[in-house]
Amino acid sequence: MNSIIPSDLKLNAQFTSPKFFNSFLNKRSFEPGWLVDLRKDAWNKFKKLPENKTKDERWRFSPRSRLGHSKFGLMAESKNKLTLNNEFSEELYFETLEHTILNNPDLLKDFQSLTGPDLGSEETFLLCRCLSESGFVLKTEKGVKAQNSLICNHIAPSNNESLFQTNVLFIEPFSELTIIEYFDSNDKISPGMLSNLNHIILNEGAKLNRVLIQRLNNNSTFKHLEKIELQKDAQFNSISLHLGSRQSRVESNGVILGNGAHFNNFSLSLGHNEQLFDQRTIQHHIAPNGRSNLLFKNALLDKSKSVFSGLIKVEPGAQNTDSFQTNRNLLLSNDAEADSLPGLEILANEVKCSHGATTSKIDDQELFYLQSRGITKKLSEKLIVLGFFEEIIGQIKSDTIIQELRNEVSNFFNS
């Protein structure tokens, strides 16, 4: 039986063949039956995906073929593709997905009911669901206050290979912690595709701070799909810095399920050459008294491009919602391009919601002023971008993380 998948997203024959998938399952015969069934279910759903015969608004303005799997047909070995700082105690579990499947599979049983962001990349979600060997599991007991930041280093594959990862974060009530994730390539040239799927569940009063730094080489493809569920009074604060990859697709779905939850999602992207940053988001308010704030900033040089599509959706029961969504783009080249599609869907009457988007070129007078004082054009651009990003970077409470993000931006211009 032939797999039916969108024509512009066709995979290597090895990926789509039943022989390959059965071989994959046989290699993982140690897994519990429920996980095998879950992989099989995802595989069958993947094979039934319809052909892409009509336009999909969830891919508007994006060259979808650039983000397909056809050039990355071989599976990468998952070994050594992810390392953790191994914070482990009776109250805080932080281990690789592989270790968890082998030694603590019961921690993943809730994983069966979790869904993806559903913002356009169903094929990637299902492939992560059925083929993930790499990733991590983070689970806390109630009321844990981690003193140190948790560190996770992700390594993208090379040699035109694909790596599928799944990360599951269960933060129990009134716990609070910070996680810093780095995404890097082994070398500066070899292409590969890293598909990363996050499931994040914050229970009552839990607080998670997340910093994500993406520095893949300029021949790689990065896909990052996540769904964040927040219960009563939970708080999620995320700051992402995207510097690398030739093309990336980020899909983020924040769901306010509990009264008074707060969802803050900030992202910075700095592009050059012909980089593509494709960003799709939704702030979904289901419960009342929720707060959400999304700010995505893109600074684009050369022929780089950004696409932002965001939605604030407020259900009828989500009265007294306070939600903001902003996309700001700074073009540092006449050839750079930014497309923005902010949106609102309000079904409640007692709300405070707004959205906006701006795209502007670098101020010639500002650039001239800096250059007239002996500052080179490249250094002037760096200073302007640092100022443009400071609105987000300055919100971080840790001086160490603030300086690290500033250094990352500076190093981008020095490379």
C-alpha positions in Angstrom: 0.0 0.0 0.0 1.4 3.4 -1.0 1.6 6.2 1.5 -0.4 9.3 0.5 1.3 12.5 1.7 1.4 16.0 0.4 3.2 16.1 -2.9 5.6 18.9 -1.7 6.4 17.1 1.5 7.3 13.6 0.2 9.8 11.7 2.2 12.5 9.3 1.2 11.1 5.9 0.3 12.8 4.4 3.3 10.6 6.6 5.6 7.3 5.7 4.0 7.8 2.0 3.6 6.1 -0.5 6.0 9.4 -2.4 6.0 11.2 0.6 7.4 8.6 1.2 10.1 8.4 -2.5 11.1 12.2 -2.6 11.4 12.0 0.5 13.6 9.5 -1.2 15.9 11.5 -4.4 16.0 14.6 -2.5 17.1 12.5 -1.1 19.9 10.9 -4.3 21.1 11.6 -3.4 24.7 9.0 -0.7 24.7 5.7 -1.1 26.6 2.7 -2.2 24.5 0.8 1.1 24.9 3.7 3.1 23.4 4.0 0.6 20.5 0.3 1.1 19.9 0.7 4.9 20.0 3.5 4.8 17.4 1.4 2.5 15.2 -1.6 4.8 15.4 0.5 7.9 14.5 2.0 6.0 11.6 -1.4 5.0 10.2 -2.7 8.6 10.6 0.4 9.8 8.8 -0.1 7.5 5.9 -3.7 8.7 5.5 -2.9 12.4 5.2 -4.6 13.8 2.1 -2.7 15.1 -0.8 -2.2 18.8 -0.8 -4.6 19.9 -3.6 -5.9 23.1 -2.1 -4.3 26.1 -0.5 -3.7 25.9 3.2 -4.0 29.3 5.0 -1.8 28.0 7.7 1.0 28.1 5.2 0.2 31.5 3.7 3.3 33.4 2.5 5.6 30.5 3.3 7.4 28.5 0.6 6.3 25.1 1.9 8.6 23.1 -0.2 11.6 24.6 1.6 10.4 23.0 4.9 9.6 19.5 3.5 11.4 16.3 4.4 12.3 15.1 0.9 16.0 16.1 1.2 16.4 14.5 4.6 15.3 11.0 4.0 17.6 9.0 6.4 17.1 8.7 10.1 19.9 10.0 12.3 21.2 8.0 15.2 19.7 9.5 18.3 22.7 8.6 20.5 24.6 11.7 21.7 22.1 14.1 20.1 20.9 15.4 23.5 22.6 16.0 26.8 21.2 17.2 30.1 22.8 18.6 33.2 21.1 15.7 35.0 19.4 17.5 37.8 17.8 14.4 39.4 16.2 13.9 42.8 13.2 12.4 44.4 11.4 15.7 43.8 12.7 16.6 40.3 13.0 14.1 37.4 15.0 15.3 34.4 16.1 12.5 32.1 16.3 11.6 28.4 13.3 10.2 26.7 15.2 7.0 26.0 16.2 6.5 29.6 12.6 7.1 30.7 11.2 4.6 28.3 13.6 2.0 29.5 13.4 2.7 33.3 10.3 4.8 34.1 7.8 4.3 31.3 4.8 4.9 33.6 5.9 8.6 33.8 4.8 8.9 30.1 1.3 7.3 30.3 -0.4 10.8 30.2 1.5 11.3 27.0 -1.0 9.2 25.1 -3.7 11.9 25.4 -1.6 14.9 24.5 -2.1 16.7 21.2 0.1 18.9 19.0 -0.3 22.7 18.3 -2.4 21.9 15.1 -1.1 24.9 13.2 -0.2 23.3 9.9 2.6 20.8 10.4 0.5 17.6 11.0 3.0 15.5 9.1 5.8 16.6 11.4 3.8 16.1 14.5 2.8 12.6 13.5 6.4 11.7 12.5 7.7 12.9 15.9 4.9 10.9 17.5 5.9 7.6 15.8 9.6 8.0 15.3 11.0 9.9 18.3 13.8 8.2 20.1 15.5 11.4 21.3 14.1 14.0 23.7 13.7 14.6 27.4 11.2 14.2 30.2 10.9 16.7 33.0 8.6 16.0 35.9 8.4 17.7 39.3 6.7 16.8 42.6 4.4 19.4 44.1 6.0 22.6 45.4 9.5 22.1 44.0 11.6 25.3 43.8 14.7 24.6 41.7 17.7 26.7 42.7 19.7 26.3 39.5 18.6 26.5 35.9 18.2 23.1 34.1 20.3 22.9 30.9 19.5 20.9 27.8 21.8 20.8 24.7 20.2 19.5 21.4 22.5 18.6 18.5 21.0 18.7 15.0 21.8 15.8 12.6 24.1 16.1 9.6 24.6 14.3 6.3 21.1 15.1 5.1 19.6 13.1 8.0 16.4 13.7 10.0 16.1 13.6 13.8 12.7 13.5 15.5 12.5 14.5 19.1 9.7 14.6 21.7 10.0 16.5 25.0 7.4 16.1 27.8 7.3 18.6 30.7 4.9 17.9 33.6 5.2 20.7 36.2 3.2 19.9 39.3 1.3 22.4 41.4 3.2 25.4 42.9 6.6 24.3 41.5 8.9 26.8 39.9 12.0 26.3 37.7 14.0 27.6 34.8 15.2 25.6 31.8 17.6 26.8 29.1 17.7 24.9 25.8 20.5 25.2 23.2 20.1 23.9 19.6 23.4 23.5 17.8 24.9 21.7 14.8 28.0 19.5 14.9 29.6 21.4 12.2 29.1 24.6 10.1 28.3 23.1 6.8 26.6 19.7 6.8 22.8 19.9 6.4 20.2 18.1 8.4 16.6 18.4 9.7 15.7 18.6 13.4 12.1 18.2 14.3 11.4 19.0 17.9 8.0 18.4 19.6 7.2 19.9 23.0 4.3 19.0 25.3 4.3 21.3 28.4 1.7 20.9 31.2 1.7 23.4 34.0 -0.5 22.5 36.9 -2.1 24.9 39.4 0.2 27.7 40.5 3.2 26.2 38.7 5.8 28.6 37.0 8.1 27.7 34.2 10.7 30.1 32.7 12.2 28.9 29.4 15.0 30.3 27.4 15.6 28.8 23.9 18.7 29.6 21.8 18.7 28.2 18.3 22.1 28.3 16.5 21.9 25.6 13.8 24.2 25.9 10.9 23.0 27.8 7.8 22.3 24.6 5.8 20.0 23.0 8.4 16.2 22.9 8.7 14.6 23.4 12.1 11.0 22.6 13.1 9.7 23.4 16.5 6.2 22.5 17.5 4.8 23.0 21.0 1.6 23.0 23.0 1.6 24.6 26.4 -1.4 23.9 28.7 -1.8 26.1 31.8 -4.1 25.4 34.7 -5.3 27.8 37.4 -2.8 30.5 38.3 0.0 28.8 36.3 2.6 31.0 34.6 4.7 30.3 31.5 7.5 32.8 30.5 9.4 32.0 27.3 12.1 33.9 25.5 13.5 32.4 22.3 16.5 33.6 20.2 16.7 32.3 16.7 19.9 32.9 14.9 20.6 29.7 12.9 19.2 27.3 10.3 18.5 28.0 6.6 14.8 27.7 7.2 12.7 27.2 10.4 9.1 26.7 11.2 7.9 27.4 14.8 4.4 26.5 15.9 3.3 27.5 19.4 -0.1 27.0 21.0 -0.6 28.4 24.5 -3.9 27.2 26.1 -5.3 29.0 29.1 -7.3 26.2 30.8 -7.4 27.5 34.3 -8.6 30.7 36.0 -6.0 33.4 36.2 -3.2 31.7 34.3 -0.5 33.8 32.6 1.1 33.0 29.2 4.1 35.1 28.1 5.8 34.2 24.8 8.6 36.4 23.4 10.8 35.6 20.4 13.8 37.3 18.7 15.0 36.3 15.2 18.0 37.7 13.5 18.4 36.6 9.9 20.9 37.0 7.1 21.6 35.6 3.6 18.4 33.8 2.6 17.2 32.6 5.9 13.5 31.9 6.4 11.8 32.3 9.8 8.2 30.9 9.6 6.3 31.6 12.9 2.7 30.5 13.7 1.1 31.1 17.1 -2.2 31.0 18.9 -3.1 32.3 22.4 -6.2 30.2 23.2 -8.2 31.5 26.2 -10.7 29.0 27.6 -10.9 30.0 31.2 -11.7 33.4 32.7 -9.2 36.0 34.1 -6.4 34.8 31.9 -3.5 36.9 30.8 -1.3 36.4 27.7 1.3 38.6 26.0 3.1 37.6 22.8 5.9 39.7 21.3 7.8 38.5 18.3 10.6 40.7 16.9 12.5 40.0 13.7 15.6 41.8 12.4 16.4 40.9 8.8 19.5 41.5 6.7 20.4 40.6 3.1 17.6 38.5 1.5 16.3 36.9 4.7 12.5 36.6 5.3 10.1 36.2 8.1 6.5 35.1 8.2 4.4 35.7 11.3 0.8 34.4 11.7 -0.8 34.8 15.1 -4.2 34.4 16.6 -5.8 35.4 19.9 -8.8 33.2 20.4 -11.1 33.9 23.4 -13.9 31.4 24.1 -17.3 32.4 25.6 -16.4 31.3 29.1 -13.1 33.3 29.1 -14.5 36.5 30.5 -12.0 39.2 31.8 -9.3 38.0 29.5 -6.4 40.4 29.0 -4.4 39.5 25.9 -1.9 41.2 23.6 -0.1 40.1 20.5 2.6 42.1 18.7 4.9 41.4 15.8 7.6 44.0 14.9 10.0 43.6 12.0 13.1 45.6 11.3 14.4 45.4 7.7 18.2 46.1 7.4 18.2 45.5 3.6 16.1 46.5 0.7 15.9 42.8 -0.2 14.7 41.6 3.2 11.0 40.7 3.5 8.5 40.4 6.4 4.9 39.2 6.1 2.6 39.5 9.2 -0.9 38.2 9.8 -2.1 39.0 13.4 -5.7 38.0 14.2 -8.4 38.1 16.8 -11.4 35.8 17.4 -13.3 37.1 20.4 -16.4 35.2 21.6 -16.6 36.8 25.1 -17.8 40.3 25.8 -15.7 41.3 28.9 -12.2 41.3 27.5 -9.3 43.5 26.8 -7.5 42.2 23.6 -5.3 43.9 21.0 -3.0 43.0 18.3 -0.6 44.8 16.0 2.2 44.5 13.5 4.8 46.9 12.2 7.5 46.6 9.6 10.0 49.3 9.1 13.4 49.9 7.5 16.5 50.9 9.4 16.5 54.7 10.1 19.0 56.2 7.6 19.6 59.2 9.9 20.3 57.0 12.8 22.7 54.9 10.7 24.4 58.1 9.4 24.7 59.5 12.9 26.6 56.5 14.1 28.8 56.2 11.0 29.7 60.0 11.2 31.2 59.3 14.5 33.6 56.7 13.1 31.5 53.6 13.8 31.5 51.1 10.9 28.2 50.2 9.2 28.3 46.6 10.5 28.9 47.8 14.1 26.2 50.4 13.7 23.7 47.7 12.5 24.7 45.6 15.5 24.0 48.5 18.0 20.7 49.2 16.3 19.6 45.5 16.5 20.7 45.3 20.2 18.6 48.3 20.9 15.6 46.8 19.0 15.9 43.5 20.9 16.5 45.1 24.3 12.7 45.5 25.0 12.6 41.7 25.4 16.1 40.9 26.6 15.8 43.4 29.4 12.8 41.6 30.9 14.9 38.7 32.0 15.6 38.7 35.7 19.0 36.9 35.4 21.9 39.1 34.6 23.9 36.1 33.4 21.2 35.1 30.9 20.8 38.7 29.8 24.5 39.0 29.0 24.5 35.6 27.2 21.7 36.7 24.9 23.5 40.0 24.2 26.7 38.1 23.5 24.9 35.8 21.1 23.6 38.8 19.0 27.1 40.4 19.1 28.7 37.2 17.9 26.3 36.9 15.0 27.7 40.2 13.6 31.3 39.1 14.3 31.0 35.8 12.5 
